[in-house]
């Protein structure tokens, strides 16, 4: 699932603030899975 989010981020760098939000979400997911 994290890979899908990363692909989404790479395809939508123009979101600006949204990218920061999603990146933070990825960090949380990684901290919970690993």
mmCIF file of the N, C-alpha and C atoms, coordinates in Angstrom:
data_MODEL
# 
_entry.id   MODEL 
# 
loop_
_atom_site.group_PDB 
_atom_site.id 
_atom_site.type_symbol 
_atom_site.label_atom_id 
_atom_site.label_alt_id 
_atom_site.label_comp_id 
_atom_site.label_asym_id 
_atom_site.label_entity_id 
_atom_site.label_seq_id 
_atom_site.pdbx_PDB_ins_code 
_atom_site.Cartn_x 
_atom_site.Cartn_y 
_atom_site.Cartn_z 
_atom_site.occupancy 
_atom_site.B_iso_or_equiv 
_atom_site.pdbx_formal_charge 
_atom_site.auth_seq_id 
_atom_site.auth_comp_id 
_atom_site.auth_asym_id 
_atom_site.auth_atom_id 
_atom_site.pdbx_PDB_model_num 
ATOM 1   N N  . UNK A 1 1  ? 0.839  -1.209 0.000   1.00 0.00 ? 1  UNK A N  1 
ATOM 2   C CA . UNK A 1 1  ? 0.000  0.000  0.000   1.00 0.00 ? 1  UNK A CA 1 
ATOM 3   C C  . UNK A 1 1  ? 0.866  1.248  0.000   1.00 0.00 ? 1  UNK A C  1 
ATOM 4   N N  . UNK A 1 2  ? 1.969  1.194  0.714   1.00 0.00 ? 2  UNK A N  1 
ATOM 5   C CA . UNK A 1 2  ? 2.878  2.339  0.778   1.00 0.00 ? 2  UNK A CA 1 
ATOM 6   C C  . UNK A 1 2  ? 3.437  2.654  -0.611  1.00 0.00 ? 2  UNK A C  1 
ATOM 7   N N  . UNK A 1 3  ? 3.715  1.591  -1.388  1.00 0.00 ? 3  UNK A N  1 
ATOM 8   C CA . UNK A 1 3  ? 4.249  1.795  -2.737  1.00 0.00 ? 3  UNK A CA 1 
ATOM 9   C C  . UNK A 1 3  ? 3.253  2.585  -3.587  1.00 0.00 ? 3  UNK A C  1 
ATOM 10  N N  . UNK A 1 4  ? 1.973  2.310  -3.416  1.00 0.00 ? 4  UNK A N  1 
ATOM 11  C CA . UNK A 1 4  ? 0.938  3.022  -4.172  1.00 0.00 ? 4  UNK A CA 1 
ATOM 12  C C  . UNK A 1 4  ? 0.959  4.506  -3.818  1.00 0.00 ? 4  UNK A C  1 
ATOM 13  N N  . UNK A 1 5  ? 1.149  4.798  -2.537  1.00 0.00 ? 5  UNK A N  1 
ATOM 14  C CA . UNK A 1 5  ? 1.194  6.190  -2.090  1.00 0.00 ? 5  UNK A CA 1 
ATOM 15  C C  . UNK A 1 5  ? 2.411  6.893  -2.679  1.00 0.00 ? 5  UNK A C  1 
ATOM 16  N N  . UNK A 1 6  ? 3.546  6.192  -2.702  1.00 0.00 ? 6  UNK A N  1 
ATOM 17  C CA . UNK A 1 6  ? 4.763  6.776  -3.253  1.00 0.00 ? 6  UNK A CA 1 
ATOM 18  C C  . UNK A 1 6  ? 4.599  7.070  -4.740  1.00 0.00 ? 6  UNK A C  1 
ATOM 19  N N  . UNK A 1 7  ? 3.962  6.151  -5.465  1.00 0.00 ? 7  UNK A N  1 
ATOM 20  C CA . UNK A 1 7  ? 3.708  6.374  -6.891  1.00 0.00 ? 7  UNK A CA 1 
ATOM 21  C C  . UNK A 1 7  ? 2.791  7.577  -7.066  1.00 0.00 ? 7  UNK A C  1 
ATOM 22  N N  . UNK A 1 8  ? 1.800  7.675  -6.211  1.00 0.00 ? 8  UNK A N  1 
ATOM 23  C CA . UNK A 1 8  ? 0.867  8.806  -6.267  1.00 0.00 ? 8  UNK A CA 1 
ATOM 24  C C  . UNK A 1 8  ? 1.607  10.117 -6.060  1.00 0.00 ? 8  UNK A C  1 
ATOM 25  N N  . UNK A 1 9  ? 2.530  10.126 -5.101  1.00 0.00 ? 9  UNK A N  1 
ATOM 26  C CA . UNK A 1 9  ? 3.307  11.331 -4.832  1.00 0.00 ? 9  UNK A CA 1 
ATOM 27  C C  . UNK A 1 9  ? 4.177  11.697 -6.017  1.00 0.00 ? 9  UNK A C  1 
ATOM 28  N N  . UNK A 1 10 ? 4.771  10.694 -6.654  1.00 0.00 ? 10 UNK A N  1 
ATOM 29  C CA . UNK A 1 10 ? 5.656  10.951 -7.788  1.00 0.00 ? 10 UNK A CA 1 
ATOM 30  C C  . UNK A 1 10 ? 4.871  11.455 -8.998  1.00 0.00 ? 10 UNK A C  1 
ATOM 31  N N  . UNK A 1 11 ? 3.579  11.084 -9.067  1.00 0.00 ? 11 UNK A N  1 
ATOM 32  C CA . UNK A 1 11 ? 2.760  11.499 -10.209 1.00 0.00 ? 11 UNK A CA 1 
ATOM 33  C C  . UNK A 1 11 ? 2.062  12.833 -9.959  1.00 0.00 ? 11 UNK A C  1 
ATOM 34  N N  . UNK A 1 12 ? 2.018  13.250 -8.706  1.00 0.00 ? 12 UNK A N  1 
ATOM 35  C CA . UNK A 1 12 ? 1.305  14.496 -8.392  1.00 0.00 ? 12 UNK A CA 1 
ATOM 36  C C  . UNK A 1 12 ? 2.128  15.423 -7.498  1.00 0.00 ? 12 UNK A C  1 
ATOM 37  N N  . UNK A 1 13 ? 3.288  15.892 -7.982  1.00 0.00 ? 13 UNK A N  1 
ATOM 38  C CA . UNK A 1 13 ? 4.136  16.784 -7.186  1.00 0.00 ? 13 UNK A CA 1 
ATOM 39  C C  . UNK A 1 13 ? 3.546  18.185 -7.077  1.00 0.00 ? 13 UNK A C  1 
ATOM 40  N N  . UNK A 1 14 ? 2.545  18.491 -7.873  1.00 0.00 ? 14 UNK A N  1 
ATOM 41  C CA . UNK A 1 14 ? 1.949  19.820 -7.904  1.00 0.00 ? 14 UNK A CA 1 
ATOM 42  C C  . UNK A 1 14 ? 0.948  20.065 -6.778  1.00 0.00 ? 14 UNK A C  1 
ATOM 43  N N  . UNK A 1 15 ? 0.719  19.023 -5.972  1.00 0.00 ? 15 UNK A N  1 
ATOM 44  C CA . UNK A 1 15 ? -0.260 19.179 -4.896  1.00 0.00 ? 15 UNK A CA 1 
ATOM 45  C C  . UNK A 1 15 ? 0.243  20.088 -3.781  1.00 0.00 ? 15 UNK A C  1 
ATOM 46  N N  . UNK A 1 16 ? 1.576  20.220 -3.682  1.00 0.00 ? 16 UNK A N  1 
ATOM 47  C CA . UNK A 1 16 ? 2.132  21.133 -2.681  1.00 0.00 ? 16 UNK A CA 1 
ATOM 48  C C  . UNK A 1 16 ? 1.879  20.667 -1.259  1.00 0.00 ? 16 UNK A C  1 
ATOM 49  N N  . UNK A 1 17 ? 0.970  21.352 -0.573  1.00 0.00 ? 17 UNK A N  1 
ATOM 50  C CA . UNK A 1 17 ? 0.675  21.032 0.818   1.00 0.00 ? 17 UNK A CA 1 
ATOM 51  C C  . UNK A 1 17 ? 0.165  19.615 0.980   1.00 0.00 ? 17 UNK A C  1 
ATOM 52  N N  . UNK A 1 18 ? -0.589 19.134 -0.013  1.00 0.00 ? 18 UNK A N  1 
ATOM 53  C CA . UNK A 1 18 ? -1.119 17.772 0.058   1.00 0.00 ? 18 UNK A CA 1 
ATOM 54  C C  . UNK A 1 18 ? 0.012  16.752 0.078   1.00 0.00 ? 18 UNK A C  1 
ATOM 55  N N  . UNK A 1 19 ? 1.094  17.049 -0.650  1.00 0.00 ? 19 UNK A N  1 
ATOM 56  C CA . UNK A 1 19 ? 2.240  16.139 -0.685  1.00 0.00 ? 19 UNK A CA 1 
ATOM 57  C C  . UNK A 1 19 ? 2.831  16.000 0.705   1.00 0.00 ? 19 UNK A C  1 
ATOM 58  N N  . UNK A 1 20 ? 2.919  17.106 1.419   1.00 0.00 ? 20 UNK A N  1 
ATOM 59  C CA . UNK A 1 20 ? 3.452  17.077 2.781   1.00 0.00 ? 20 UNK A CA 1 
ATOM 60  C C  . UNK A 1 20 ? 2.571  16.198 3.666   1.00 0.00 ? 20 UNK A C  1 
ATOM 61  N N  . UNK A 1 21 ? 1.257  16.324 3.472   1.00 0.00 ? 21 UNK A N  1 
ATOM 62  C CA . UNK A 1 21 ? 0.311  15.523 4.258   1.00 0.00 ? 21 UNK A CA 1 
ATOM 63  C C  . UNK A 1 21 ? 0.475  14.041 3.981   1.00 0.00 ? 21 UNK A C  1 
ATOM 64  N N  . UNK A 1 22 ? 0.528  13.682 2.694   1.00 0.00 ? 22 UNK A N  1 
ATOM 65  C CA . UNK A 1 22 ? 0.661  12.277 2.322   1.00 0.00 ? 22 UNK A CA 1 
ATOM 66  C C  . UNK A 1 22 ? 2.013  11.718 2.746   1.00 0.00 ? 22 UNK A C  1 
ATOM 67  N N  . UNK A 1 23 ? 3.068  12.552 2.646   1.00 0.00 ? 23 UNK A N  1 
ATOM 68  C CA . UNK A 1 23 ? 4.400  12.085 3.042   1.00 0.00 ? 23 UNK A CA 1 
ATOM 69  C C  . UNK A 1 23 ? 4.411  11.763 4.529   1.00 0.00 ? 23 UNK A C  1 
ATOM 70  N N  . UNK A 1 24 ? 3.744  12.608 5.314   1.00 0.00 ? 24 UNK A N  1 
ATOM 71  C CA . UNK A 1 24 ? 3.648  12.373 6.753   1.00 0.00 ? 24 UNK A CA 1 
ATOM 72  C C  . UNK A 1 24 ? 2.882  11.087 7.018   1.00 0.00 ? 24 UNK A C  1 
ATOM 73  N N  . UNK A 1 25 ? 1.844  10.847 6.208   1.00 0.00 ? 25 UNK A N  1 
ATOM 74  C CA . UNK A 1 25 ? 1.048  9.631  6.363   1.00 0.00 ? 25 UNK A CA 1 
ATOM 75  C C  . UNK A 1 25 ? 1.894  8.397  6.082   1.00 0.00 ? 25 UNK A C  1 
ATOM 76  N N  . UNK A 1 26 ? 2.740  8.492  5.057   1.00 0.00 ? 26 UNK A N  1 
ATOM 77  C CA . UNK A 1 26 ? 3.634  7.379  4.712   1.00 0.00 ? 26 UNK A CA 1 
ATOM 78  C C  . UNK A 1 26 ? 4.583  7.098  5.866   1.00 0.00 ? 26 UNK A C  1 
ATOM 79  N N  . UNK A 1 27 ? 5.098  8.157  6.485   1.00 0.00 ? 27 UNK A N  1 
ATOM 80  C CA . UNK A 1 27 ? 6.022  7.989  7.611   1.00 0.00 ? 27 UNK A CA 1 
ATOM 81  C C  . UNK A 1 27 ? 5.334  7.246  8.757   1.00 0.00 ? 27 UNK A C  1 
ATOM 82  N N  . UNK A 1 28 ? 4.076  7.590  8.998   1.00 0.00 ? 28 UNK A N  1 
ATOM 83  C CA . UNK A 1 28 ? 3.314  6.937  10.068  1.00 0.00 ? 28 UNK A CA 1 
ATOM 84  C C  . UNK A 1 28 ? 3.088  5.470  9.737   1.00 0.00 ? 28 UNK A C  1 
ATOM 85  N N  . UNK A 1 29 ? 2.740  5.197  8.484   1.00 0.00 ? 29 UNK A N  1 
ATOM 86  C CA . UNK A 1 29 ? 2.493  3.810  8.069   1.00 0.00 ? 29 UNK A CA 1 
ATOM 87  C C  . UNK A 1 29 ? 3.760  2.981  8.211   1.00 0.00 ? 29 UNK A C  1 
ATOM 88  N N  . UNK A 1 30 ? 4.894  3.547  7.821   1.00 0.00 ? 30 UNK A N  1 
ATOM 89  C CA . UNK A 1 30 ? 6.156  2.817  7.910   1.00 0.00 ? 30 UNK A CA 1 
ATOM 90  C C  . UNK A 1 30 ? 6.523  2.545  9.372   1.00 0.00 ? 30 UNK A C  1 
ATOM 91  N N  . UNK A 1 31 ? 6.246  3.511  10.232  1.00 0.00 ? 31 UNK A N  1 
ATOM 92  C CA . UNK A 1 31 ? 6.594  3.339  11.647  1.00 0.00 ? 31 UNK A CA 1 
ATOM 93  C C  . UNK A 1 31 ? 5.727  2.266  12.300  1.00 0.00 ? 31 UNK A C  1 
ATOM 94  N N  . UNK A 1 32 ? 4.507  2.094  11.783  1.00 0.00 ? 32 UNK A N  1 
ATOM 95  C CA . UNK A 1 32 ? 3.616  1.091  12.371  1.00 0.00 ? 32 UNK A CA 1 
ATOM 96  C C  . UNK A 1 32 ? 3.882  -0.299 11.797  1.00 0.00 ? 32 UNK A C  1 
ATOM 97  N N  . UNK A 1 33 ? 4.287  -0.356 10.528  1.00 0.00 ? 33 UNK A N  1 
ATOM 98  C CA . UNK A 1 33 ? 4.517  -1.662 9.896   1.00 0.00 ? 33 UNK A CA 1 
ATOM 99  C C  . UNK A 1 33 ? 5.897  -2.218 10.253  1.00 0.00 ? 33 UNK A C  1 
ATOM 100 N N  . UNK A 1 34 ? 6.867  -1.330 10.386  1.00 0.00 ? 34 UNK A N  1 
ATOM 101 C CA . UNK A 1 34 ? 8.210  -1.805 10.701  1.00 0.00 ? 34 UNK A CA 1 
ATOM 102 C C  . UNK A 1 34 ? 8.557  -1.490 12.139  1.00 0.00 ? 34 UNK A C  1 
# 
